[in-house]
Amino acid sequence: MPSVTQWNHPRFFAYFACTGSTPAILGEMLAAALNTNGLHWKTSPAVAELEHVALGWLRQWMGLSDEWFGIVYDTASVSSMHAIACAREFVAPEARVEGSRADLILYTSEQAHSSIEKGAITVGLGQNNVRKVPVDAEFRMKPEALEALVQQDVAAGKRPCCVVATVGTTSTTSIDPLTQIAPIAEKYKMWLHVDAAYAGAAAILPEYRYILDGAERAHSLVVNAHKWLLTPIDLSAFYTRRRDILRRAFSLVPEYLHPNLDPRATDLMDYGVPLGHRFRALKLWFVLRYFGQERIQKILRTHIQLAQRFAHLVDADPDFERVAPTPFSIVCFRYKGTDEQNKKMLDTINATGRVFMSHTMLNGRVAVRLAIGNLATTWEDLLETWELLKEAVRR
Ligand SMILES: Cc1ncc(COP(=O)(O)O)c(C=O)c1O
């Protein structure tokens, strides 16, 4: 297909590779055919109810308690933007009526996804009020640096508002230390949001449950099904322990949208910017029903094992080096040459059309990212990729 990049291909290793699985594709088609809009409970009760069921299963599988209320948005960027709006409502409820003053501060690490800063721009905190907390040698937020920045801001008369910690950063999949960040957020009465857009799915594995240690003290968390949960773009699961704050931040009901219903029914329009609510949860429900917890665990483990094996290849080759730990299914590495040579290597292998990979910058140097997330990826695909890389540097 000309001009269509095959994101569903087993050798698509760029960004966060993801599988649009068959059940999810059918769920997507069915949602389009039904064309329901779940803005109110009564406008299609199944939309709200099935979303509740599917997000409840995912929550339980990730080991989160039933304190968490879930809602589906399109992307993690939008989920985190809603979290930042909640933070504003939590710390500065007057802002809903009066607008933000320029004194609310958001803290996130230097390695956080750009969507966090965009969220702060959109919600009106302003880019100048985003603090990028330094990271340690393994690209994790330094809690002591976070607290020092907060103290400086308090001394300067600012209002610390929100901390966004990342579980699985975009460049290297590093894990911010939630158990140390949560007490700081509590001490300064800030909203704590966890961006687990990619790696949150790994918490479905008992041996990876620890990645969400401390998340039970956070106020909100996002995990994308369209990253590592077999679901085609888009589906972002947003959870909050403060459903009341989310509602307070976003509910605005004109007469023509009065639900006239039992107040216990969830009207999804009250929990976010969009009025209309697509039946996105149907495809996630299909995925969770079709694969089941054990099969999903097996798939995640396979991806992690493939990444570990590839990391060993890199480590064993004197011409290459790994430039970050490999906790999940992403391997960050570079050819031991110049940035230009690394960029050329990447361009060369991508130009073959056999494989697609992307890059990042780490400690001022170009690093290549190999992201595994496709159901059909095999060890042979990785061996072929490795050969292509070595051939590209020999040229
Ligand atoms: C950690 C993290 N957060 C947020 C995002 C944004 O995701 P989305 O495209 O769903 O907005 C990404 C995308 O890669 C990400 O890696």
PDBQT file of the ligand as one rigid body, heavy atoms in Angstrom, charges set to zero:
ROOT
HETATM    1  C1  LIG A 401       5.089   8.036  28.336  1.00  0.00    +0.000 C 
HETATM    2  C2  LIG A 401       4.175   8.573  27.282  1.00  0.00    +0.000 A 
HETATM    3  N1  LIG A 401       3.163   9.370  27.625  1.00  0.00    +0.000 NA
HETATM    4  C3  LIG A 401       2.314   9.865  26.716  1.00  0.00    +0.000 A 
HETATM    5  C4  LIG A 401       2.443   9.581  25.378  1.00  0.00    +0.000 A 
HETATM    6  C5  LIG A 401       1.474  10.168  24.396  1.00  0.00    +0.000 C 
HETATM    7  O1  LIG A 401       0.644   9.179  23.927  1.00  0.00    +0.000 OA
HETATM    8  P1  LIG A 401      -0.612   9.506  22.979  1.00  0.00    +0.000 P 
HETATM    9  O2  LIG A 401      -0.114   9.396  21.588  1.00  0.00    +0.000 OA
HETATM   10  O3  LIG A 401      -1.620   8.470  23.332  1.00  0.00    +0.000 OA
HETATM   11  O4  LIG A 401      -1.056  10.877  23.306  1.00  0.00    +0.000 OA
HETATM   12  C6  LIG A 401       3.477   8.752  24.960  1.00  0.00    +0.000 A 
HETATM   13  C7  LIG A 401       3.649   8.422  23.532  1.00  0.00    +0.000 C 
HETATM   14  O5  LIG A 401       4.519   7.738  23.123  1.00  0.00    +0.000 OA
HETATM   15  C8  LIG A 401       4.368   8.249  25.932  1.00  0.00    +0.000 A 
HETATM   16  O6  LIG A 401       5.393   7.480  25.581  1.00  0.00    +0.000 OA
ENDROOT
TORSDOF 0
